[in-house]
Amino acid sequence: DELTPDSRHLIAVVGPPGSGKSTFSELLERRLNRAGPDRARVLPMDGFHYDDAILEERGQRARKGAPFTFDEDDFDSILSRLRRNDAPEVAVPVFDRAIEISRGAARLIPRTVDIVIVEGNYLLLDEKPWAKLRKHFALTVHLDVPLPELRGRLHERWSHYGFSAKEIEEKLEGNDLRNASYISKNSGPANFRIAESDWIQRLHQETCRDDEALQNRSDSR
């Protein structure tokens, strides 16, 4: 309701690794698209990871996911293009977690999209070069998740991808939780700071209710 109609707006959804940014953003996208077909699209920041070959060359592979392992200049450029909305469409990269590689031009965001939901870890960092991103966002949301819950989710994520218990612990202590702490200490204020689990449940319930109502209307025709 705070966003003016007839123009494009970018919404930032921020939180540490494992906070549920992707789930929250996808549910929000579905919810917004109930108000109008193809009104919203999600842009994950993960698509702007440097390739593993570059990280290996720089000795940064083990820290993949830290602020310095992203091409924030390209990210800033894409956000500028999306905010201007002066092209028929903008092609954006998408990170494929199954193979840990970013696929270029893997998603198209057409001019007709009113709201772009940008989700990522470092969108609100109060330091150069990341601080310049804030100007792109009409609305910002920070997801709060307790550290023990984050640890459990991240452990489950890496276990799903076949990592050993030792490898998972190295990833958690050597990278993921370090990044989570960095985000907590160095991010600026958001318009909304919310308990992620409460809102995920609420969005899920509302989306399911809308789906059911839509199906009932279709069945009655």
Secondary structure by P-SEA (a helix, b strand, c coil): ccccccbbbbbbbbbccccaaaaaaaaaaaaaaccccccbbbbbcccccccaaaaaaaccccccccccccaaaaaaaaaaaaaaccccbbbbbbbcccccccccccccccccccccccccccccccccccccccccccbbbbbbbcaaaaaaaaaaaaaaacccaaaaaaaaaacaaaaaaaaaacccccccccaaaaaaaaaaaaaaaaaaaaaaaaaac
